[in-house]
Structure formats: structure tokens, C-alpha cells
Amino acid sequence: MKKIDVVILGAGPAGVTCAIYLKRANIDFVLIEKGSVGGKVNLTADVDNYPPFKHISGVDFAFALYEDLLHNQIDVQFEEAKEVKRENDDFIVTTDNETYQCKTVFFALGTKDLHLNVLNEEKFLHKGISNCAICDGNLFKGQPMAVVGGGNSALEETLYLSKITDKIYLIHRRNEFRGSAQYVSMVKSDPHVEILTPYVIKECHGEEKLSSLIVENLETKELKTLNVAALFEYVGAKPATDIISFKEVLNEKGYVKVKIDMSTDVPGFFAGGDVTDKKLRQIAVAIGDGANASQSIIDYLNSRK
Ligand SMILES: Cc1cc2nc3c(=O)[nH]c(=O)nc-3n(C[C@H](O)[C@H](O)[C@H](O)COP(=O)(O)OP(=O)(O)OC[C@H]3O[C@@H](n4cnc5c(N)ncnc54)[C@H](O)[C@@H]3O)c2cc1C
């Protein structure tokens, strides 16, 4: 078992920012990540709302975060966290490779994508059905595709796919989109996008790979078949909090309840970014949370001396 002051879980924008601040304060910590530095940012085509970048691709943004870690001589432990539990005043974090005993945890594991749970969806996951247009869109270049969802992610990624193909069905179960007015107007005026509202997907079909969807108009109950090579799902997410053994820090939806300084009801357990109970889940907020948490962690460590 390794003993360390702080374990940072997740190297998305929140975790990376917290790590940089702690490094500059000479705090002893480990940064744990199971996938890629940058987290969900890697999945977005364009970031147009993080000042002062007027425009940067998600992958470039994620790479800039990685370069910032290198610049600050911060190593990432590429491990998957399996459990976080309390032991007296400390925490035990178990990964697939190591066990850490620490005084504080900064929990920034973000969210996991949800699926529709419709007929044959599971069969075609990664065989035409994906949650990441930027990762997989190019595989279906020039072919008809569908996007399902009504928020900014669905709208942004529809616009991204419109550069790759000239036929995209945007399917949403309500008549109104939740995303920003700017994106709504862009998809509405995009000649490659056919908007289907209020529609739901009932079934997915194909041989080895997805080739069609059966969709239903919720008002008329009329069914249609859409011939598509790919379906990109943006239908919400759930917080990655299953591994926390002390559930009192979670709200009814499983998000971590945090105070203004990123602390929780459990002393020493801090959280930030998309995994926390908040209105806006965006890069700017996650980065702010990481910075904010670092100062609270430093104060907490000082209080334990
Ligand atoms: C398609 C899409 C488009 C978006 N577009 C924008 C945009 O234009 N502008 C904007 O501001 N925001 C955008 N966002 C939102 C933005 O990406 C998130 O708000 C931000 O990434 C949250 O950062 P985070 O650090 O809280 O979590 P994340 O970025 O989710 O990072 C969490 C990290 O934890 C890791 N992890 C999870 N579980 C484990 C485990 N058990 N062990 C170890 N590591 C683990 C993950 O691999 C991940 O790297 C978009 C999101 C999506 C999905």
C-alpha cells in the first residue's frame, strides 16, 4: 500500500487543474486516469466557449492539458480506480494496479454516457452505434447517419458530422431542443440535416453492422425506417460515482454534493467538475472547480498537521 497526501481521481479538466495547483504548492499527490488526459474534451469536435480561445478543437484542447502536465513535471498513473472507502480519518483508494492510503481525495471522474435501451442497441454498440462523433464519424464518411438527443452535445456533433456527410437525421423526442439558440439555428439552417421531432428510436437493425433504425412520431404514432450507417447517441449521462463506498456524499441522482469550496460532508473528500451536483457541466466550470478545490485541500492538509 502506498501512503500519499492526496489522490486525484480523473485527468479531465478538473483533475488536471487541481494537479497543477497542488504541484505548484509542493503537495504530495498522485493523479490517476483510466483513459486519456482531457477526459470528455477528447470527444468534442470544437470548443468555442472557453475564453480566450475563439476556437480550438477538443483534441487540441486535451493535448494542451497534457502538455501543461508535462511542463509542470506531473506524471499520470494510468490505472482504473475501483473503490474509494474511508478508514478512520483517511481514505483507501484501490485501483486495478495499486492501493493508496491518503488524507484527501479530489474526486473528478466525470460522467458515463447513457444509452437508449432499445431493441438491438447493444448488438450494434461499436458496430455503428457510438457516443463519439469526433472519434467514429469519419468511419462512415459520405454515408447517411443519425444523431439522437436534444442538448448542446447532440447539436454540436450534428454540425460536425455535416462536414463529413450530406445526410444526417437529428432525432429528438421533444419539439424544442435544450441546446443553445445559436446551435439550434445552425442545425435548422443546415441543408444536410433533417430534423425529426418529436420522434423516438424504437429499434436498430442490420446484419453485422447497423444499417437501419425504426423511429416513431410521438404525436401521430407513425413508424418510419431510416437507412443509416451510424447512430450517435447524446441522451444524457450518469455520474461515475459507483466506486464511492460512503454514499452520504451523493444526491438522489448520484452526483457528489459539494459546498462552495468543493468540500463535502465527509472531511477530506473533495469533488469537482461534471461529477458534482451543478447546473452547468462545461470545461470552464470544471477548471474553476479544480483550482478552487486545490486551495481547500491545502487548507485541509494544514489543519491535519
Ligand atoms: C460531445 C461533447 C461535447 C462537449 N462540448 C463542450 C464544449 O464545446 N465546451 C465545453 O465547455 N464543454 C463541452 N463539453 C463538456 C466538457 O467536456 C465537460 O464539462 C468536461 O470535460 C468535464 O471535465 P471533468 O474533469 O469534470 O470530467 P471529464 O472530462 O469527464 O474527465 C473525467 C476523467 O475521469 C476518468 N475516469 C472515469 N472513471 C475513472 C476510473 N474509474 N478510474 C480512473 N479514471 C477514470 C475519465 O477517463 C476522464 O478522463 C462537451 C462534452 C461532450 C461529451
PDBQT file of the ligand as one rigid body, heavy atoms in Angstrom, charges set to zero:
ROOT
HETATM    1  C1  LIG A 401     -19.714  15.618 -27.101  1.00  0.00    +0.000 C 
HETATM    2  C2  LIG A 401     -19.361  16.638 -26.041  1.00  0.00    +0.000 A 
HETATM    3  C3  LIG A 401     -19.144  17.953 -26.406  1.00  0.00    +0.000 A 
HETATM    4  C4  LIG A 401     -18.794  18.911 -25.437  1.00  0.00    +0.000 A 
HETATM    5  N1  LIG A 401     -18.548  20.196 -25.830  1.00  0.00    +0.000 NA
HETATM    6  C5  LIG A 401     -18.157  21.107 -24.922  1.00  0.00    +0.000 A 
HETATM    7  C6  LIG A 401     -17.848  22.443 -25.312  1.00  0.00    +0.000 A 
HETATM    8  O1  LIG A 401     -17.892  22.793 -26.501  1.00  0.00    +0.000 OA
HETATM    9  N2  LIG A 401     -17.482  23.329 -24.344  1.00  0.00    +0.000 N 
HETATM   10  C7  LIG A 401     -17.410  22.991 -23.020  1.00  0.00    +0.000 A 
HETATM   11  O2  LIG A 401     -17.067  23.845 -22.205  1.00  0.00    +0.000 OA
HETATM   12  N3  LIG A 401     -17.703  21.742 -22.631  1.00  0.00    +0.000 NA
HETATM   13  C8  LIG A 401     -18.075  20.790 -23.524  1.00  0.00    +0.000 A 
HETATM   14  N4  LIG A 401     -18.384  19.513 -23.121  1.00  0.00    +0.000 N 
HETATM   15  C9  LIG A 401     -18.371  19.217 -21.669  1.00  0.00    +0.000 C 
HETATM   16  C10 LIG A 401     -16.941  19.043 -21.128  1.00  0.00    +0.000 C 
HETATM   17  O3  LIG A 401     -16.250  18.104 -21.940  1.00  0.00    +0.000 OA
HETATM   18  C11 LIG A 401     -17.017  18.610 -19.681  1.00  0.00    +0.000 C 
HETATM   19  O4  LIG A 401     -17.770  19.546 -18.939  1.00  0.00    +0.000 OA
HETATM   20  C12 LIG A 401     -15.634  18.480 -19.034  1.00  0.00    +0.000 C 
HETATM   21  O5  LIG A 401     -14.822  17.595 -19.769  1.00  0.00    +0.000 OA
HETATM   22  C13 LIG A 401     -15.773  17.983 -17.590  1.00  0.00    +0.000 C 
HETATM   23  O6  LIG A 401     -14.494  17.808 -17.051  1.00  0.00    +0.000 OA
HETATM   24  P1  LIG A 401     -14.261  16.836 -15.784  1.00  0.00    +0.000 P 
HETATM   25  O7  LIG A 401     -12.825  16.943 -15.465  1.00  0.00    +0.000 OA
HETATM   26  O8  LIG A 401     -15.258  17.113 -14.742  1.00  0.00    +0.000 OA
HETATM   27  O9  LIG A 401     -14.636  15.381 -16.301  1.00  0.00    +0.000 OA
HETATM   28  P2  LIG A 401     -14.205  14.533 -17.585  1.00  0.00    +0.000 P 
HETATM   29  O10 LIG A 401     -13.759  15.396 -18.690  1.00  0.00    +0.000 OA
HETATM   30  O11 LIG A 401     -15.351  13.599 -17.825  1.00  0.00    +0.000 OA
HETATM   31  O12 LIG A 401     -12.945  13.701 -17.050  1.00  0.00    +0.000 OA
HETATM   32  C14 LIG A 401     -13.103  12.621 -16.148  1.00  0.00    +0.000 C 
HETATM   33  C15 LIG A 401     -11.915  11.692 -16.320  1.00  0.00    +0.000 C 
HETATM   34  O13 LIG A 401     -12.005  10.629 -15.356  1.00  0.00    +0.000 OA
HETATM   35  C16 LIG A 401     -11.597   9.411 -15.982  1.00  0.00    +0.000 C 
HETATM   36  N5  LIG A 401     -12.207   8.297 -15.265  1.00  0.00    +0.000 N 
HETATM   37  C17 LIG A 401     -13.516   7.960 -15.163  1.00  0.00    +0.000 A 
HETATM   38  N6  LIG A 401     -13.667   6.876 -14.380  1.00  0.00    +0.000 NA
HETATM   39  C18 LIG A 401     -12.418   6.501 -13.973  1.00  0.00    +0.000 A 
HETATM   40  C19 LIG A 401     -11.921   5.470 -13.118  1.00  0.00    +0.000 A 
HETATM   41  N7  LIG A 401     -12.734   4.598 -12.535  1.00  0.00    +0.000 N 
HETATM   42  N8  LIG A 401     -10.585   5.422 -12.894  1.00  0.00    +0.000 NA
HETATM   43  C20 LIG A 401      -9.731   6.342 -13.464  1.00  0.00    +0.000 A 
HETATM   44  N9  LIG A 401     -10.153   7.326 -14.282  1.00  0.00    +0.000 NA
HETATM   45  C21 LIG A 401     -11.484   7.411 -14.532  1.00  0.00    +0.000 A 
HETATM   46  C22 LIG A 401     -12.144   9.531 -17.402  1.00  0.00    +0.000 C 
HETATM   47  O14 LIG A 401     -11.431   8.672 -18.281  1.00  0.00    +0.000 OA
HETATM   48  C23 LIG A 401     -11.891  11.012 -17.704  1.00  0.00    +0.000 C 
HETATM   49  O15 LIG A 401     -10.646  11.240 -18.313  1.00  0.00    +0.000 OA
HETATM   50  C24 LIG A 401     -18.703  18.540 -24.062  1.00  0.00    +0.000 A 
HETATM   51  C25 LIG A 401     -18.930  17.200 -23.693  1.00  0.00    +0.000 A 
HETATM   52  C26 LIG A 401     -19.247  16.253 -24.671  1.00  0.00    +0.000 A 
HETATM   53  C27 LIG A 401     -19.477  14.828 -24.258  1.00  0.00    +0.000 C 
ENDROOT
TORSDOF 0
